[in-house]
Structure formats: C-alpha cells, structure tokens
Amino acid sequence: MAAATVVRRRAGQLVQTTLPNASTATTCSTSRFAPIASQAQAQAPSLIPDCPSSRPSSSRPFSTTPSLGKRRVRFRDNNPNRGVSVLYRSGPREPRSMSRVDLPRPRDVDLKKLAAERVDPDHGLWEFFYDKMAANTPAESGEHGRSWTVEELRAKSWDDLHKLWWVCCKERNRIATAANMREEYEMGFGDNEGDERDAVVLKTMKSIKHTLTERWYAWEDAVKLAKEDPEIDLTAGEGQAYTPRDYLSEEEIVEAQITAPKKGEGTSIPPPPPTSRSRDVRGGAKI
C-alpha cells in the first residue's frame, strides 16, 4: 500500500514526513499504530482526521435494572426549612414581649377526686352496667330465671309485650357490655354464665315474636271474614263499621222468642161479662 506523506512547517520551511501506511493514520481499530497516530496528531493535528469514540456521551453508565432506570422526579416546594425538626430547632431570634412571662401551670388537684365529681351518678349510660360495676361475678350472672313461654305471652296485652321486649334488649346490652369489659381487662371468668343468660333472654324474645305473629295471622283471617260479611263495612272510616240488619239487641231478641206463642197453639179469648137480659132469658122470665 502507498505510504502517506505529511507536510508540516518548521522555522519557515516545509518539511515532509513519510508514514509507513496511510490507513493507520485514519483508523483507530488497532492498537498497533496508536503511537504513530498519536505522534502524527501531536505534530500536525489539523491534518489527521478525528477518530469516533466508542464511549457514550453521558457519564452515567447504561443499566437495564428497573430500579436504576426508573425516572426520578424531585418534588420541591422551595421551603428552606423542609426536614428541620420542630422540637430541636432554635427559637425566635428577636425577643418577644412575652419572653419574660412564666408559662402557666396547671393547678395541683387530685385527678381521681376531680373525675369522681365530673361523673353524673344518674347518667343514662349507667344502665349498661350491673350496679355500676364492670362485670358481675359468675354466681351473680348465673342467678336468673327461665324464659317466658308462648302460652304465657298470649294472655298479655300489646303494651305488656312492648315493655317486655325492650327489657330484654336492655338486658342483652348489659350482657354484651360485661363481656367486653371481661375481655378488655382479661378477667378470665364469667363467659359461660353470660352466654347462658343471653340464651335465656334470646329465647324470650323469640317467644314474643311468635305471639305477635299469631296475632297478625288472626287479624288477617278476621279481615278476610269481614270482607265477606254484608253487615260489616271496612270502608266506613272512623264511623261504625258493623251495621246489623236487626236493630234489636240480643237480649230483646231472646225475650221476644220466649214470650212468642208456639206453633199449633191458639190464643184463648176470655168471654164477655153477662148482662141483665141474658139473665132473664136464662131464668125464663118474660121481657
């Protein structure tokens, strides 16, 4: 291959320098002619072409790791005190008007006595506890009677059933409150007795539902019969819905049936009183 010739100027004169191979001056793929290329570039930098660099333009290395390739967004609010502790930062630089005033101190009182004064002994929430205690003993929880039966509740009025229902609700609230207090304070007793007591109350509430359901069914049957009865008018509103055809009362009807004559018996009519003429005729006297 033809040798390359490099022309340079020294002390006002042109000097020619011959290189072994022209391709070594234009390529950087081999390190064999690296000293010659660097020497030629140092002697005549304007005549040697630039070699492309294999390194990336950015100083940050390329990585396929997701954590390194994740985009980083900085949230700045231009707050110079961001991250400064509120407890350990310095106080105000300028003195304030209240700097020499002592901080107020709470009064020295007995907290237990103060708490006892603030609690209302007649508060409604005390109804959720037994005798204002957290929970009953197992013996006290086991002292309860049996549940109400359906036969006993059938004779009760609506108001009595209504009151008994809410008494059962109140009792169940007390049982649940005592169970929560035993669990919170880890008492470790009274759970079985409380469950038995709750089961008895729940059985009473089921009996109340059964009784009311029976009354509801009976009322529906009565409405059906009333619709078929011509003497009952359900659309009468606030007036009298029952209008009997015979306006006599039952007692009057029974009395009339007793005094009425029976079939086949005639009525006896008393004879008229005797006159003077009839006496003469009977005695044979002439008139």
C-alpha positions as CSV (number, residue, x, y, z in Angstrom):
1,M,0.0,0.0,0.0
2,A,1.2,3.6,-0.7
3,A,2.8,5.4,2.1
4,A,1.2,8.6,3.5
5,T,3.1,11.9,3.3
6,V,2.6,14.5,6.0
7,V,3.7,18.1,5.3
8,R,4.4,20.4,8.2
9,R,6.1,23.8,8.6
10,R,9.2,24.2,10.8
11,A,11.1,27.5,11.1
12,G,9.5,28.9,7.9
13,Q,10.3,25.8,5.8
14,L,8.1,23.0,4.7
15,V,9.2,19.5,5.9
16,Q,7.8,16.2,4.5
17,T,7.3,13.2,6.8
18,T,6.5,9.8,5.3
19,L,4.4,7.3,7.3
20,P,4.6,3.6,6.8
21,N,0.9,3.1,5.9
22,A,-1.8,5.7,5.2
23,S,-4.6,3.5,6.6
24,T,-3.1,3.6,10.1
25,A,-3.5,7.4,10.3
26,T,-7.2,7.2,9.5
27,T,-8.4,4.3,11.6
28,C,-8.4,3.5,15.3
29,S,-9.5,-0.1,15.3
30,T,-6.0,-1.5,16.1
31,S,-3.6,-0.5,18.7
32,R,-0.5,-1.3,16.6
33,F,-0.2,2.1,15.1
34,A,-1.6,4.0,18.1
35,P,1.9,5.6,18.9
36,I,2.4,6.7,15.3
37,A,-1.1,8.2,15.1
38,S,-0.7,10.0,18.4
39,Q,2.7,11.3,17.3
40,A,1.3,12.5,14.0
41,Q,-1.6,14.1,15.7
42,A,0.7,15.9,18.0
43,Q,2.9,17.1,15.1
44,A,0.0,18.1,12.7
45,P,-3.3,18.0,14.5
46,S,-5.1,19.8,11.7
47,L,-4.2,17.2,9.1
48,I,-5.2,14.0,10.9
49,P,-8.9,13.1,10.9
50,D,-10.7,12.6,14.3
51,C,-11.5,9.1,15.4
52,P,-15.0,8.3,16.6
53,S,-15.2,7.4,20.3
54,S,-16.9,4.2,21.4
55,R,-17.9,5.5,24.8
56,P,-21.4,7.1,25.3
57,S,-21.7,10.8,25.5
58,S,-23.3,10.6,29.1
59,S,-21.1,9.9,32.0
60,R,-23.9,7.8,33.6
61,P,-23.5,4.1,32.8
62,F,-26.3,2.4,31.0
63,S,-28.3,-0.2,33.0
64,T,-31.3,-2.4,32.4
65,T,-32.1,-2.7,36.1
66,P,-35.7,-1.3,36.8
67,S,-34.6,0.4,40.0
68,L,-31.8,2.3,38.2
69,G,-33.8,3.0,35.1
70,K,-36.8,4.5,37.0
71,R,-37.5,8.1,36.4
72,R,-36.7,10.2,39.4
73,V,-38.9,13.2,39.9
74,R,-38.0,15.8,42.6
75,F,-40.8,17.5,44.5
76,R,-39.6,20.8,45.8
77,D,-41.8,23.4,47.4
78,N,-39.0,26.0,47.8
79,N,-39.2,25.6,51.6
80,P,-35.7,26.2,53.2
81,N,-36.9,24.6,56.5
82,R,-38.1,21.4,54.9
83,G,-37.0,18.5,57.0
84,V,-36.0,20.6,60.0
85,S,-37.2,19.2,63.3
86,V,-39.9,21.2,65.1
87,L,-38.7,20.1,68.5
88,Y,-35.0,20.9,68.2
89,R,-34.9,24.0,66.0
90,S,-33.8,27.3,67.6
91,G,-36.3,29.8,68.9
92,P,-37.1,33.3,67.6
93,R,-34.1,35.5,67.1
94,E,-35.8,38.7,68.2
95,P,-37.1,39.0,71.8
96,R,-40.8,39.0,72.2
97,S,-43.0,40.8,74.6
98,M,-43.9,37.6,76.4
99,S,-40.4,36.2,76.8
100,R,-40.1,37.1,80.5
101,V,-43.6,35.8,81.5
102,D,-43.6,32.4,83.0
103,L,-45.7,29.7,81.4
104,P,-49.0,28.9,83.1
105,R,-49.0,25.8,85.3
106,P,-52.0,23.5,86.0
107,R,-53.5,23.6,89.4
108,D,-52.5,20.9,91.8
109,V,-55.6,18.8,92.3
110,D,-56.4,15.2,92.8
111,L,-57.3,13.7,89.5
112,K,-59.3,10.9,91.0
113,K,-61.4,13.3,93.0
114,L,-61.9,15.5,90.0
115,A,-63.0,12.6,87.9
116,A,-65.5,11.5,90.5
117,E,-67.0,14.9,90.7
118,R,-67.5,15.1,86.9
119,V,-69.3,11.8,86.6
120,D,-73.1,12.1,86.9
121,P,-74.4,9.3,89.1
122,D,-77.8,9.4,87.3
123,H,-76.3,9.3,83.8
124,G,-78.2,7.1,81.3
125,L,-75.1,5.1,80.3
126,W,-75.0,3.5,83.8
127,E,-77.9,1.4,82.6
128,F,-75.5,-0.6,80.6
129,F,-73.7,-1.9,83.8
130,Y,-74.9,-4.1,86.6
131,D,-74.9,-1.9,89.8
132,K,-72.3,0.4,88.2
133,M,-69.7,-2.4,88.1
134,A,-67.6,-3.5,85.2
135,A,-68.9,-7.1,85.3
136,N,-70.8,-9.5,87.6
137,T,-69.3,-12.5,89.3
138,P,-70.1,-15.9,87.8
139,A,-72.5,-16.6,90.7
140,E,-74.4,-13.3,90.1
141,S,-74.6,-14.0,86.3
142,G,-76.0,-17.5,86.9
143,E,-78.8,-16.2,89.1
144,H,-81.6,-15.8,86.5
145,G,-85.0,-17.4,85.9
146,R,-86.4,-19.2,83.0
147,S,-87.7,-17.7,79.7
148,W,-91.3,-16.7,79.0
149,T,-93.4,-19.3,77.1
150,V,-95.7,-18.6,74.2
151,E,-98.7,-19.8,76.3
152,E,-98.0,-17.2,79.0
153,L,-97.4,-14.4,76.5
154,R,-100.7,-15.0,74.6
155,A,-102.6,-13.5,77.6
156,K,-100.5,-10.3,77.6
157,S,-101.6,-7.1,76.0
158,W,-99.7,-5.2,73.3
159,D,-98.3,-2.7,75.8
160,D,-97.0,-5.5,78.1
161,L,-95.3,-7.3,75.2
162,H,-93.8,-4.0,74.0
163,K,-92.3,-3.3,77.5
164,L,-91.0,-6.9,77.9
165,W,-89.3,-6.7,74.5
166,W,-87.3,-3.6,75.5
167,V,-86.5,-5.0,78.9
168,C,-84.9,-8.0,77.0
169,C,-83.0,-5.6,74.7
170,K,-81.6,-3.7,77.8
171,E,-80.6,-7.0,79.4
172,R,-78.7,-8.1,76.3
173,N,-76.9,-4.8,76.2
174,R,-75.8,-5.3,79.7
175,I,-74.6,-8.8,79.0
176,A,-72.6,-7.6,75.9
177,T,-71.1,-4.8,77.9
178,A,-69.9,-7.1,80.7
179,A,-68.4,-9.5,78.1
180,N,-66.5,-6.6,76.5
181,M,-65.2,-5.5,79.9
182,R,-64.1,-9.0,80.8
183,E,-62.2,-9.3,77.5
184,E,-60.6,-5.8,77.9
185,Y,-59.4,-6.4,81.4
186,E,-58.6,-10.1,80.8
187,M,-60.7,-11.3,83.8
188,G,-60.9,-14.9,82.6
189,F,-64.2,-15.8,84.2
190,G,-67.9,-15.3,83.6
191,D,-68.1,-16.1,79.9
192,N,-70.1,-19.3,80.1
193,E,-72.5,-17.8,82.6
194,G,-73.0,-14.8,80.4
195,D,-73.7,-16.9,77.4
196,E,-76.3,-18.9,79.3
197,R,-78.0,-15.8,80.5
198,D,-78.1,-14.3,77.0
199,A,-79.6,-17.5,75.6
200,V,-82.5,-17.3,78.1
201,V,-83.2,-13.7,77.1
202,L,-83.0,-14.5,73.5
203,K,-85.5,-17.3,73.9
204,T,-88.0,-14.9,75.5
205,M,-87.6,-12.5,72.6
206,K,-88.3,-15.4,70.1
207,S,-91.5,-16.2,72.1
208,I,-92.6,-12.6,71.8
209,K,-92.1,-12.7,68.1
210,H,-94.1,-16.0,67.9
211,T,-97.0,-14.5,69.8
212,L,-97.2,-11.4,67.7
213,T,-97.0,-13.4,64.6
214,E,-100.0,-15.5,65.7
215,R,-102.0,-12.3,66.4
216,W,-101.1,-11.0,63.0
217,Y,-102.3,-14.1,61.2
218,A,-105.5,-14.0,63.3
219,W,-106.1,-10.3,62.3
220,E,-105.6,-11.2,58.6
221,D,-108.2,-14.0,58.9
222,A,-110.6,-11.7,60.6
223,V,-110.2,-9.1,57.8
224,K,-111.0,-11.8,55.2
225,L,-114.2,-12.8,57.0
226,A,-115.2,-9.2,57.4
227,K,-115.0,-8.6,53.7
228,E,-117.5,-11.5,53.2
229,D,-119.9,-10.3,55.9
230,P,-122.6,-8.0,54.4
231,E,-123.2,-6.3,57.8
232,I,-119.5,-5.1,58.1
233,D,-118.3,-2.1,56.1
234,L,-114.5,-1.8,56.2
235,T,-114.6,1.4,54.1
236,A,-116.6,3.2,56.8
237,G,-113.5,5.0,58.0
238,E,-113.8,6.4,61.5
239,G,-117.6,5.6,61.7
240,Q,-119.2,2.4,62.8
241,A,-118.1,-0.5,60.6
242,Y,-120.6,-3.0,61.9
243,T,-124.2,-2.3,61.0
244,P,-126.5,-5.2,61.9
245,R,-129.8,-5.7,59.9
246,D,-132.0,-6.2,63.0
247,Y,-131.6,-3.2,65.3
248,L,-132.8,-5.1,68.3
249,S,-130.3,-6.2,70.9
250,E,-129.6,-9.8,71.6
251,E,-131.4,-9.6,75.0
252,E,-134.5,-8.2,73.3
253,I,-134.4,-10.9,70.6
254,V,-134.2,-13.7,73.3
255,E,-137.1,-12.1,75.3
256,A,-139.3,-11.9,72.3
257,Q,-138.7,-15.5,71.4
258,I,-139.7,-16.6,74.9
259,T,-142.9,-14.6,75.0
260,A,-144.0,-15.5,71.5
261,P,-146.6,-18.3,71.2
262,K,-145.6,-21.7,69.9
263,K,-146.8,-23.1,66.6
264,G,-150.2,-25.0,66.8
265,E,-151.4,-23.4,69.9
266,G,-154.4,-21.0,69.7
267,T,-155.0,-17.9,71.7
268,S,-157.6,-18.1,74.5
269,I,-160.1,-15.2,74.5
270,P,-162.0,-14.6,77.7
271,P,-165.9,-14.5,77.5
272,P,-167.7,-11.2,77.8
273,P,-169.3,-10.3,81.1
274,P,-173.1,-11.3,81.5
275,T,-175.9,-8.7,81.0
276,S,-179.4,-8.4,82.7
277,R,-181.3,-9.5,79.6
278,S,-179.3,-12.6,79.4
279,R,-180.2,-13.4,83.0
280,D,-183.9,-13.1,82.3
281,V,-183.7,-15.4,79.3
282,R,-181.9,-17.9,81.3
283,G,-184.4,-17.7,84.1
284,G,-187.5,-18.0,81.8
285,A,-188.8,-14.5,82.7
286,K,-190.7,-12.6,80.2
287,I,-189.5,-9.3,79.0
